[in-house]
Amino acid sequence: MKVSFHGHAVVLIETEGKKVIIDPFIKGNSLCDLRFDEITVDAILLTHGHGDHLGDTIELAKKNKALVVAPNELAVYLSWQGLKTHPMHIGGSRQFEFGKVKFTQAFHGSSIINDDTKEITYTGMPSGILFTNEGKTIYHAGDTALFSDLKLIGELNNIDVAFLPIGDNYTMGPEDAILAARWLNADLVVPIHFDTFPVIKQDAQMFINTLSEKENIKGKLLHPGESIEL
């Protein structure tokens, strides 16, 4: 299994001939290295409906005839846009041909904001995602604050890689993410959701160093386009 990071919270998983992308914020993402016209995916997994995570889902899904797996209200909304969707909810899991998906809690918001009409469309509960295939488990925390059940998620799952937000302001900051990493007990921690905008600027390497030196936790800073093999 190959897992690559592409700026902000974009994670691409290549497994058994399938490509699965999480939160495909591409065109408006100044840190994203992907060329939209060249992206091919079989499935899109969404943590919530905010524009920097929903991103280019509609166009990408239509171009690739890809299945979109998302929390129920967001999946229903996207089905109304003509997409093939599979609605799920927190605590639920399902085995797909590309891997097993389970949604977890995340403490955040979830909506689609139309600045032109000044309307906000609620898109259900935000979530994290546990993705399992080839005997490996990836945890994408989505946008979340620190919460104590992260410890339970770590106890119930053997997590190979945990993608954790560190940007602060909208999500956990580095200090809380360090505690989250301790509770999750993943083999590897990768920071996400930082530097894309001035308000979430962080020293990600310092976060990695702190994990190693103070917590004895293995972390890795992935620059956009870099990958790991599991």
C-alpha positions as CSV (number, residue, x, y, z in Angstrom):
1,M,0.0,0.0,0.0
2,K,1.3,3.4,-1.0
3,V,0.0,6.5,0.9
4,S,0.9,10.0,-0.2
5,F,0.2,13.5,1.2
6,H,-0.7,16.4,-1.1
7,G,-1.1,19.5,1.1
8,H,-3.6,20.5,3.7
9,A,-5.6,17.3,4.4
10,V,-5.4,15.6,1.1
11,V,-4.3,12.0,1.4
12,L,-4.1,9.5,-1.6
13,I,-4.1,5.8,-0.9
14,E,-3.1,3.3,-3.6
15,T,-4.0,-0.3,-2.7
16,E,-4.4,-3.4,-4.8
17,G,-4.9,-1.5,-8.0
18,K,-7.3,1.0,-6.6
19,K,-6.9,4.7,-5.8
20,V,-8.7,6.3,-2.9
21,I,-8.4,10.0,-2.1
22,I,-9.4,11.6,1.2
23,D,-10.7,15.3,1.2
24,P,-9.6,16.3,-2.3
25,F,-9.0,20.0,-1.9
26,I,-6.9,20.5,-5.0
27,K,-7.6,23.6,-7.1
28,G,-7.8,26.1,-4.3
29,N,-5.0,24.5,-2.3
30,S,-1.8,26.5,-2.8
31,L,0.2,23.6,-1.3
32,C,-1.2,20.9,-3.4
33,D,1.2,19.3,-6.0
34,L,-1.5,17.4,-7.9
35,R,-2.6,18.4,-11.4
36,F,-6.3,18.1,-11.4
37,D,-6.6,17.0,-15.0
38,E,-4.2,14.1,-14.4
39,I,-5.9,12.7,-11.3
40,T,-7.6,9.3,-11.5
41,V,-9.4,7.8,-8.5
42,D,-11.8,5.0,-7.8
43,A,-13.3,6.4,-4.6
44,I,-13.4,9.6,-2.6
45,L,-13.7,9.6,1.2
46,L,-14.9,12.8,2.9
47,T,-14.5,13.8,6.5
48,H,-16.9,16.8,6.4
49,G,-18.4,19.4,4.2
50,H,-16.2,22.4,4.6
51,G,-14.8,23.8,1.4
52,D,-11.1,23.0,2.2
53,H,-12.1,19.3,2.5
54,L,-15.0,18.8,0.2
55,G,-12.8,20.7,-2.3
56,D,-13.1,19.5,-5.9
57,T,-15.2,16.4,-5.0
58,I,-18.1,17.1,-7.4
59,E,-16.0,17.6,-10.5
60,L,-13.5,14.9,-9.6
61,A,-16.2,12.3,-8.9
62,K,-18.0,13.1,-12.2
63,K,-14.8,13.0,-14.2
64,N,-13.8,9.6,-12.8
65,K,-17.2,8.1,-12.1
66,A,-15.9,7.6,-8.6
67,L,-17.9,6.5,-5.6
68,V,-18.1,9.1,-2.8
69,V,-18.3,7.8,0.7
70,A,-19.3,10.4,3.3
71,P,-21.3,11.1,6.4
72,N,-25.0,10.7,5.6
73,E,-26.2,14.3,5.2
74,L,-23.2,15.2,3.1
75,A,-23.6,12.1,0.9
76,V,-27.3,12.9,0.3
77,Y,-26.4,16.5,-0.6
78,L,-23.8,15.2,-3.1
79,S,-26.2,12.6,-4.6
80,W,-28.5,15.6,-5.4
81,Q,-25.6,17.0,-7.4
82,G,-25.6,13.8,-9.5
83,L,-22.8,11.9,-7.8
84,K,-22.8,8.2,-6.9
85,T,-22.6,8.2,-3.1
86,H,-22.6,5.8,-0.2
87,P,-23.9,7.4,3.0
88,M,-22.4,6.3,6.3
89,H,-22.3,7.7,9.9
90,I,-20.1,7.8,12.9
91,G,-19.5,4.3,14.4
92,G,-20.5,2.6,11.2
93,S,-18.2,0.5,9.0
94,R,-18.4,-1.1,5.6
95,Q,-16.2,-3.3,3.4
96,F,-15.8,-1.9,-0.1
97,E,-13.9,-3.5,-3.0
98,F,-11.1,-0.9,-2.3
99,G,-10.9,-1.4,1.5
100,K,-12.8,-1.1,4.7
101,V,-14.1,2.3,5.9
102,K,-15.2,3.2,9.3
103,F,-16.2,6.7,10.5
104,T,-15.2,8.0,13.9
105,Q,-16.0,11.1,15.9
106,A,-14.5,14.4,15.2
107,F,-15.3,17.6,17.2
108,H,-15.7,20.3,14.6
109,G,-18.4,21.7,12.3
110,S,-19.6,20.6,8.8
111,S,-21.4,22.8,6.3
112,I,-21.3,24.2,2.8
113,I,-21.1,28.0,2.8
114,N,-22.3,30.1,-0.1
115,D,-20.8,33.5,0.2
116,D,-22.8,34.9,-2.7
117,T,-26.2,34.0,-1.2
118,K,-25.1,34.2,2.4
119,E,-26.5,30.7,2.9
120,I,-25.1,27.9,5.0
121,T,-26.1,24.3,4.3
122,Y,-25.6,21.9,7.2
123,T,-23.9,18.7,6.1
124,G,-24.2,16.5,9.2
125,M,-21.6,15.5,11.7
126,P,-17.9,15.9,11.0
127,S,-15.9,12.7,11.2
128,G,-12.5,11.0,11.2
129,I,-11.9,8.0,9.0
130,L,-10.3,4.6,9.7
131,F,-9.3,2.9,6.4
132,T,-8.1,-0.7,6.4
133,N,-6.8,-2.8,3.6
134,E,-3.9,-5.2,3.0
135,G,-3.7,-5.7,6.7
136,K,-2.9,-2.0,7.3
137,T,-5.0,0.7,9.0
138,I,-4.8,4.4,8.3
139,Y,-6.5,6.9,10.5
140,H,-7.3,10.3,9.1
141,A,-8.6,12.4,12.0
142,G,-10.2,15.0,9.8
143,D,-10.6,18.4,11.4
144,T,-11.0,17.9,15.1
145,A,-10.3,19.2,18.5
146,L,-8.7,17.0,21.1
147,F,-11.2,14.6,22.7
148,S,-10.7,11.8,25.1
149,D,-12.2,9.0,23.0
150,L,-9.1,9.3,20.7
151,K,-7.6,7.0,23.4
152,L,-10.4,4.5,22.8
153,I,-9.8,4.7,19.0
154,G,-6.2,3.8,19.7
155,E,-7.1,0.9,22.0
156,L,-9.5,-0.6,19.6
157,N,-7.4,-0.3,16.4
158,N,-3.9,-1.2,15.5
159,I,-3.1,2.0,13.6
160,D,-0.2,2.0,11.2
161,V,-0.3,5.7,10.3
162,A,-2.3,8.5,11.9
163,F,-2.8,11.8,10.0
164,L,-3.4,14.5,12.6
165,P,-4.2,18.1,12.2
166,I,-1.8,20.5,13.9
167,G,-2.9,23.9,12.5
168,D,-4.7,25.2,15.7
169,N,-7.4,27.9,15.4
170,Y,-9.9,25.6,13.7
171,T,-8.5,22.3,14.9
172,M,-6.0,20.8,17.4
173,G,-2.8,22.7,17.7
174,P,0.6,21.0,18.1
175,E,0.3,20.6,21.9
176,D,-3.0,18.9,21.8
177,A,-2.0,16.8,18.8
178,I,1.0,15.4,20.8
179,L,-1.4,14.2,23.4
180,A,-3.7,12.7,20.7
181,A,-0.7,10.9,19.2
182,R,0.1,9.4,22.6
183,W,-3.4,8.2,23.0
184,L,-3.7,6.8,19.5
185,N,-0.5,4.8,19.8
186,A,0.0,4.6,16.0
187,D,3.2,3.3,14.5
188,L,3.7,6.6,12.7
189,V,2.2,10.1,13.0
190,V,2.0,12.5,10.1
191,P,0.9,16.1,10.6
192,I,-1.7,17.6,8.3
193,H,-3.9,20.8,8.1
194,F,-1.1,23.4,8.6
195,D,0.5,26.2,6.6
196,T,-2.2,26.4,3.9
197,F,-3.5,29.7,5.3
198,P,-1.7,32.2,7.6
199,V,-3.9,31.5,10.5
200,I,-2.8,27.8,10.6
201,K,0.9,28.4,10.1
202,Q,2.9,26.0,12.2
203,D,6.4,24.6,12.7
204,A,5.6,21.0,11.7
205,Q,9.2,19.8,12.1
206,M,9.2,21.0,15.7
207,F,6.1,19.0,16.2
208,I,7.8,15.9,14.8
209,N,10.9,16.6,17.0
210,T,8.8,16.9,20.1
211,L,7.1,13.6,19.4
212,S,10.4,11.9,19.1
213,E,12.3,13.5,21.9
214,K,9.6,13.8,24.6
215,E,7.1,11.1,23.7
216,N,9.3,8.5,21.9
217,I,6.7,8.5,19.1
218,K,7.8,8.1,15.5
219,G,6.6,11.0,13.4
220,K,7.3,12.0,9.8
221,L,6.8,15.3,8.0
222,L,5.6,14.6,4.5
223,H,6.0,17.4,2.0
224,P,3.3,17.6,-0.7
225,G,3.9,14.7,-3.2
226,E,5.9,12.6,-0.7
227,S,4.7,9.1,0.1
228,I,5.2,6.2,2.4
229,E,5.0,2.4,1.7
230,L,3.1,0.2,4.2
